Amino acid sequence: YLALIGNALIVFGPIVSIFNFYLCNIPQLVIVFVAAAFFYLLSTCLTSAFYFIPGIVNLPYLLVSIGVSIQEIFRFALFLAYLFTERGYERNLKVKLLYGKFAWLHASVAAGLGFATCHALLLNGNVLSQSYGPGTLYLPNCPTITYFTHHSIMTLLFVLLNISWMIIGFQGYIKKSVLRIISLLVLHFAASLITVLNNKKDSCLYVLPTLASLVVIGAIISTVELIIICNKDE
Amino acid sequence: MLYKHLQDTRSCVLLFSETEAFGCRGTIDTKDQGVLMIFNQATELENIRNKTCIYKDTFTLIASSDFLLSENGISTLRSISNDTTLADSIAGVLVYTNGTKPVHFSPAPTYPNKIYGLYPNSTIHWNPNGTNVLFDLFDFPIVFLNEDDSSTALSKVNSNLNCDSTQETVEFKFEMAGRDHKNASSCLSSGTCQPIGGQSVWSIMKARQEEVADEMVISSCKIDSSSFVRGDARGGSAYQSSVVVNLAVAEAISKQTQKKHFKRDLMFTFFDAETWGYSGSQNFLYDLKNFTCVVKSTEDEDICERPYKTSLAFVKNIDYKKIKYVVEVDQIGTQGDVNNIYVHYDNSLVDVNRTSEIISALGSGVIKSDAKEIPPSSLQSFHSYLPKGSFGSVLVADYDTKFKNKYYFDVNDDINNIDVDEICRVSSKLSNAIYTLVSGDTTMNLSANCTFVEIIVGCVLNSSSCEYIPNDSNVEPNHYSGVFSWDATTRRTSSIINNVMGSLTLFGEQPKDVVSCSTKLDCPSNQTCVGGTCVKSTTYFHDAISPAFYFDNDEYKWKIRNLSEFATITSQRPSIYAESNWVSVGVRSFSKNYGYYEGTVTFFGVVLTVLSGFVIAVVRTILSRINDYRSSSSFIK
């Protein structure tokens, strides 16, 4: 069971930490987190419908592009739902949903974590269950680490990416910033399309570093957003 | 694939005798998986143990059947088993086949059933190729692989030899419930094993339908076999050849409708579980001499409830005192250079005149064996239960003082080990002899039906379906009797014999309404189930379980009698054999990491979790200093 614990901690350790130390004391953020997870689930269900198209599984780039596009649509839909809720809350109850200049940042982190958690569960849940037991598996795409560890590391990277994408996205939608939205789309497409190369021999030598680089880029952009918010008057 | 389950594996199981356990003990949780290492010589074992890259001190040894099923291999296996330290580090042994056949091999003893026969101190080695490995005890499972899995397993061994980053490992799920017991008595009392037994078949062709004739002729054979792996009991020459001959004789004689020529009753007996101390013949003869029905069934007068018997026909139709001629068919037609027919008898036990009559009826072309003793056979039961000198007896076989069969009780004793033409020839000879004995007519020249012989050979020795079993499927022939059951349908060999003999011994007017059945219990009284239909026939099953066992109806379990009860009935020691219950049997292979890898990953996961918690706490502090973080959580300003 050590493999199961270790790989589960790699994926869900950061998620649990963020949830525990950042979100769980604020009920509104917990609701945003859950709603975001549900929106991600809906996007995945819609994407899965495309798998019924004959022959589409032989066009992985097309399939991934469709999936990314649908996720972005649902991200925007989530943003609209949050906006609608916030405005309705203010209009009817005469109080704000969240206070402080970082309200939108908190909301985007909660939403990003919701997307990331559902993504992690769907992507890694089945793989993690297989890691329980004495057996292990090495694949040609990454012969130095086990399939389970490789999968967990990739899922962790996507968890971090999802949070940074949601921050960029929410800021882009609030400010109607085309640059931010385009950056988001470029980052998302790049990260998703690079995973198509995972079936090549020794691909983890370039896929994982590429994803890690995108995480760094996302983190830098998110930090810049944070700085911008800090400097803005409430 | 993460786990590969090895299919169609055959493994040895755990059995018990009166005094000891033998076969293969199951796995225990602490020693059920081991790194795969090849060994084809005894010297390789120390090299395996000294490999420093092996993390766990348990191994799964893989060896070829060529090596393991040889004297050298058996000797090595025994030395491993006797070395406790070494045996404790073996999770199991896999045996792969490379398609070659040994020159000779027999897992049986050199004198099968010696202590249960008439000559417990005999020095004859009937089975000179015998290694006795059937009765060894191994503290680990031994599993035989099919050809596909053999090549897969061999390819995985190489990475272990090179100390690659993963260990190719094999795990055994091989739970023998009776593992902790030392003998049959202990095991039975705990309910973790069952007595070994089967179902014998007997048929009677009466001289006069409603009477028992003054004398009876018996044509007998054994029907079961064994093997190191119980599922590999092919039993070609030993003893399906004798089954075929006995059935062919019955078929030839049954065509003689003018049975008014019969002056003696003729009975055919097919004894099951003879491998296990002559259980079938002992039970039959014990019941003939001793049986009393304590509680009869109220629904069918032919059934006894206590002790349970599905048919009491043996009480009504057989008087043991009238058994005057017994001819046993032993191994016949074993492949070899020369085909001879030998007759075996013990002058000190038989009625000499009647024995001469049998030999005379056999005609020319038979050779008297040089052995002074009868070979291991059901005849030994007849001579121990029936009065000395009261009947003539002869055993007919293709060997003289030692078995011609080089693969006695081995998987290679299959259809390729017998000569079907020779079996047909001997069947014709025996048909004439038996007919002469029952009718006194020496003018008839009976021939066995060779087409019928081929069909029966196919039924008992081929994996294709048999026309004598309704809805039969393709099954690998296996003639191990297994654990005892009153349900005869669990014994395929017995079912085939019953259906053949049943169709040859129909009598009187058959029922107008066709009643389907799977056992006799589905049929009206005085009818038996033959080929799935209730008919009037004189073919019956008889329990083939050692008379040493009895079923306690109050405690609902098998028990062992006080063996001193038998002293007044027979000079033969009754056998006690039981098979452990097994919970599951399966083997799977997989790759396994060295232990430090998983520990490293877990450590990394813990560090990551702690680090992310620390980072979040720092970020929260920073944010709350920039803006009052707590006020964001307030519903009301």
Interface residues (C-beta under 8 A of the other chain):
Chain A: L2 A3 I5 G6 N7 A8 L9 I10 G13 P14 V16 S17 I18 N20 F21 Y22 N25 I26 Q28 V95 K96 L98 Y99 G100 K101 F102 A103 H106 Q130 G133 P134 G135 T136 L137 Y138 T146 T149 L156 C230 E234
Chain B: L2 Y3 Q33 S165 T166 T169 E171 F590 S591 K592 N593 Y597 E598 G599 V601 T602 F603 F604 G605 V606 L608 T609 S612 G613 I616 A617 V619 R620 L623 I626 N627 D628 Y629 S631 S632 S633 S634 F635 I636 K637
